[in-house]
Amino acid sequence: MKKPNKIYSGIFLIFCLTLLPLFYLPYINITYLPTISDNSYLKISSDDGVSNYSIAQSITYEVAINFTLDQLILTGSYFFKFPRLNDRDLDSPLTEYCPPFQDSELLYLSKSGAGTDPWYYIDEFNNSYDIFNASVMTAASPPINFHCLYNITLNEVAFGDIQKLDIDMSDYDVYDPMFNFYCNNSEQYYETNNTALIAKSNEIVGSSTNPMEIAQKISSWVSSYLTYDNTGPAQEIGALAAYNTGKGDCSEFSTLMITLLRIQGIPARKVTGYLAYDPTTTSTFRPPVGYSQSFTYDGVTSDLLGHAWVEYYIPTIGWISCEPQVPSLYKTSSYSRFTHNIGAWFLFPKNATHYYNDSEFNRIIGGTYSGSNNINYTFSYTVVAVNLIPEFDLLAFLIPIVIIVGVIALVGLVIYIIIKKT
């Protein structure tokens, strides 16, 4: 009568062992990504016309910008203009309807060797600049130096299932000033009055009236239609040229998408800046605390990775960031994109009517260099804080499970042998 008790005891022991993986699960490094059915994902809202977003990941950087010009032989008068890394969030006086894409704090700024102290300038697109002049110098003159230090948090701002919200084109306030900046006017490189682009935009959109759905359709079409090609001219070629050739770099992807959106009556604008990346790998950028990089422009060559992307405006939601080169990134920002300028195309060189809107990136304007002038511009950063979703490591997940299952099987076999012999 003892044998059944031993059998039942053995079965109970095996059952308990099979529960061991359940105690292990809380310690497994599994990524949790919110889904459209997760109500907590749509929890953030503000009184500033921005809602339905979540900060999925973020990285905080200490960013240093240093510029030096050694004036061995220099003629002419020079105009120096450096765009700031502005706050791009709800609390910044320079942004409106903007989620917290870039939280920026200027810690330090200095200049020496130039003829004037830098002055702070804000253009009509709410980009801000430090500007100063340098007149004719001699070989004995001291070098021009400009240095600034920032503390910057870049947030991956993502939006939930906003396609299903009850929003249509009638919800836009077409009298808002943003329409004059980012929608109403056909301009060079954004040819919203071109019949071919109008016909293509209408064809892509079809009968859709939800602006979010329209933006998704246009982004998807642009990403599939254009072929990435960075061998073209450095200057803008425009939406129509990109459409006709079917190729372009990040600037053409952005310009074409913006133009097709504006044709539909959706305000859209180009954003430009630099990318943080690891030059030694092509894998996803996931730097640890303490990771640092420095990129340089010497007047001839540069390893700075400039980038352009799109923001489009949806009523009650705010400005949504989009990478038109990647179909899945039509409603999310990045923790590796430093924003310099937003708005229209930035005319270069200057002219009488666009004196302050002359560049997508940093520029040295005016004058004539001669002789052995040494220009050095560096953009460097150090990662000071990381808040990233853990990656799912399949191997690290499977190995402990296999070991536990193997131990259970071995113990079960031993118990079976013992019971069988009794």
Long-range contacts (C-beta under 8 A, 24 or more apart in sequence): 2-422, 3-419, 3-422, 6-418, 6-419, 6-422, 7-419, 10-415, 10-416, 10-418, 10-419, 13-411, 13-415, 14-408, 14-411, 14-412, 14-415, 17-407, 17-408, 17-411, 17-412, 18-408, 20-404, 20-408, 21-401, 21-404, 21-405, 24-400, 24-401, 24-404, 28-396, 28-397, 28-400, 29-390, 29-391, 29-392, 29-393, 29-396, 29-397, 30-390, 30-392, 30-397, 31-389, 31-390, 31-391, 31-392, 32-389, 33-389, 34-160, 36-160, 36-161, 38-160, 41-160, 42-160, 42-161, 46-90, 48-90, 48-96, 48-97, 48-318, 49-96, 49-97, 49-315, 49-316, 49-318, 50-90, 50-97, 50-98, 50-99, 50-317, 50-318, 50-319, 51-316, 51-317, 51-318, 52-159, 52-160, 52-162, 52-165, 52-317, 53-99, 53-157, 53-158, 53-159, 53-160, 53-317, 53-318, 54-157, 54-158, 54-159, 54-160, 55-100, 55-155, 55-156, 55-157, 55-158, 56-156, 56-157, 56-158, 56-332, 56-389, 57-155, 57-156, 57-335, 57-387, 57-388, 57-389, 58-153, 58-154, 58-155, 58-156, 58-335, 58-385, 58-387, 58-388, 59-153, 59-154, 59-276, 59-287, 59-335, 59-336, 59-383, 59-385, 59-386, 59-387, 59-388, 60-151, 60-152, 60-153, 60-154, 60-383, 60-384, 60-385, 60-386, 61-150, 61-151, 61-152, 61-153, 61-154, 61-276, 61-381, 61-382, 61-383, 61-384, 62-149, 62-150, 62-151, 62-152, 62-381, 62-382, 62-384, 63-149, 63-150, 63-151, 63-152, 63-338, 63-379, 63-380, 63-381, 64-147, 64-148, 64-149, 64-150, 64-378, 64-379, 64-380, 64-381, 65-146, 65-147, 65-148, 65-149, 65-150, 65-377, 65-378, 65-379, 66-145, 66-146, 66-147, 66-376, 66-377, 66-378, 66-380, 67-144, 67-145, 67-146, 67-147, 67-362, 67-376, 67-377, 67-378, 68-143, 68-144, 68-145, 68-146, 68-374, 68-375, 68-376, 69-113, 69-134, 69-143, 69-144, 69-364, 69-373, 69-374, 69-375, 69-376, 70-143, 70-373, 70-374, 71-137, 71-138, 71-139, 71-141, 71-143, 71-144, 71-373, 72-139, 72-371, 72-372, 72-373, 72-374, 73-139, 73-370, 73-371, 73-372, 73-373, 74-136, 74-137, 74-138, 74-141, 74-367, 74-369, 74-370, 74-371, 74-373, 75-136, 75-367, 75-368, 75-370, 76-136, 76-366, 76-367, 76-368, 77-133, 77-134, 77-135, 77-136, 77-366, 77-367, 78-133, 78-134, 78-135, 78-364, 78-365, 78-366, 78-367, 79-131, 79-133, 79-350, 79-364, 79-365, 79-366, 80-114, 80-131, 80-132, 80-133, 80-134, 80-144, 80-146, 80-364, 80-365, 81-129, 81-130, 81-131, 81-356, 81-358, 81-359, 81-362, 81-363, 81-365, 82-129, 82-130, 82-131, 82-146, 82-148, 82-362, 83-127, 83-128, 83-129, 83-340, 83-341, 83-359, 83-361, 83-362, 84-127, 84-128, 84-129, 84-130, 84-148, 84-340, 85-150, 85-152, 85-273, 85-338, 85-339, 85-340, 86-126, 86-127, 86-128, 86-339, 88-339, 94-122, 94-126, 94-128, 95-126, 96-178, 97-313, 97-318, 97-319, 98-318, 98-319, 99-155, 99-157, 99-318, 99-319, 99-333, 100-155, 100-157, 101-154, 101-155, 101-157, 101-321, 101-333, 101-339, 102-152, 102-153, 102-154, 102-155, 102-338, 102-339, 103-152, 103-153, 103-155, 104-150, 104-151, 104-152, 105-150, 105-151, 105-152, 106-148, 106-149, 106-150, 107-149, 107-150, 107-151, 108-147, 108-148, 108-149, 109-147, 109-148, 109-149, 110-145, 110-146, 110-147, 110-148, 111-144, 111-145, 111-146, 111-147, 112-142, 112-144, 112-145, 113-141, 113-142, 113-143, 113-144, 113-145, 114-144, 114-146, 118-146, 121-356, 123-343, 123-356, 123-357, 124-181, 124-343, 124-357, 125-181, 125-269, 125-341, 125-342, 125-343, 125-344, 125-357, 126-342, 126-343, 127-340, 127-341, 127-342, 127-343, 129-356, 151-384, 152-338, 153-385, 154-276, 154-333, 154-334, 154-335, 154-336, 154-337, 154-338, 155-333, 155-335, 156-332, 156-333, 156-334, 156-335, 157-321, 157-332, 157-333, 158-331, 158-332, 158-333, 159-317, 159-320, 159-331, 159-332, 162-212, 162-314, 162-317, 162-331, 163-210, 163-212, 163-213, 163-216, 165-212, 165-316, 165-317, 167-210, 167-211, 167-212, 167-314, 167-315, 167-316, 167-317, 168-209, 168-210, 168-211, 169-209, 169-211, 169-264, 169-265, 169-266, 171-211, 171-315, 171-316, 172-211, 172-265, 172-266, 172-267, 172-315, 173-315, 174-265, 178-267, 178-313, 179-267, 181-267, 181-269, 181-343, 181-344, 182-262, 182-267, 182-268, 182-269, 182-313, 182-343, 183-262, 183-265, 183-266, 183-267, 183-268, 187-344, 187-345, 188-238, 188-345, 189-236, 189-237, 189-238, 189-239, 189-255, 189-345, 190-238, 190-239, 190-255, 190-258, 190-259, 190-262, 190-344, 190-345, 191-238, 191-239, 191-240, 191-259, 192-259, 192-262, 192-263, 194-239, 194-240, 196-240, 196-243, 197-239, 197-240, 197-243, 197-259, 197-260, 197-263, 198-263, 200-243, 200-260, 201-259, 201-260, 201-263, 201-264, 202-263, 204-260, 205-264, 211-264, 211-266, 211-314, 211-315, 212-314, 212-317, 212-331, 214-261, 214-264, 214-266, 215-261, 215-266, 215-312, 215-314, 215-320, 215-322, 215-330, 215-331, 216-330, 216-331, 218-257, 218-260, 218-261, 218-264, 219-257, 219-310, 219-322, 219-324, 219-327, 219-330, 220-327, 220-330, 221-260, 222-253, 222-256, 222-257, 222-260, 222-324, 223-253, 223-324, 223-325, 223-326, 223-327, 224-327, 226-252, 226-253, 226-256, 228-253, 228-325, 235-348, 236-345, 250-307, 250-308, 250-309, 250-325, 251-308, 251-360, 253-308, 253-324, 253-325, 254-308, 254-309, 254-310, 254-324, 255-345, 256-324, 257-310, 257-322, 257-324, 258-310, 258-312, 261-310, 261-312, 266-312, 266-313, 266-314, 267-312, 267-313, 268-310, 268-311, 268-312, 268-313, 269-310, 269-311, 269-312, 269-342, 269-343, 269-344, 270-308, 270-309, 270-310, 270-342, 270-343, 270-344, 270-345, 271-308, 271-309, 271-310, 271-311, 271-321, 271-339, 271-341, 271-342, 272-306, 272-307, 272-308, 272-339, 272-340, 272-341, 272-342, 272-346, 272-360, 272-361, 273-306, 273-307, 273-337, 273-338, 273-339, 273-340, 273-341, 274-304, 274-305, 274-306, 274-307, 274-337, 274-338, 274-340, 274-379, 275-305, 275-306, 275-307, 275-336, 275-337, 275-338, 276-336, 276-337, 276-338, 276-381, 277-305, 277-336, 279-303, 285-336, 286-388, 286-391, 287-383, 287-386, 288-383, 288-386, 289-383, 289-384, 289-385, 289-386, 290-382, 290-383, 291-382, 291-383, 292-380, 292-381, 292-382, 292-383, 293-380, 293-381, 294-378, 294-379, 294-380, 295-378, 295-379, 295-380, 296-376, 296-377, 296-378, 296-379, 297-362, 297-375, 297-376, 297-377, 297-378, 298-374, 298-375, 298-376, 298-377, 299-369, 299-373, 299-374, 299-375, 304-361, 304-379, 306-360, 306-361, 307-337, 308-360, 309-337, 311-342, 335-388
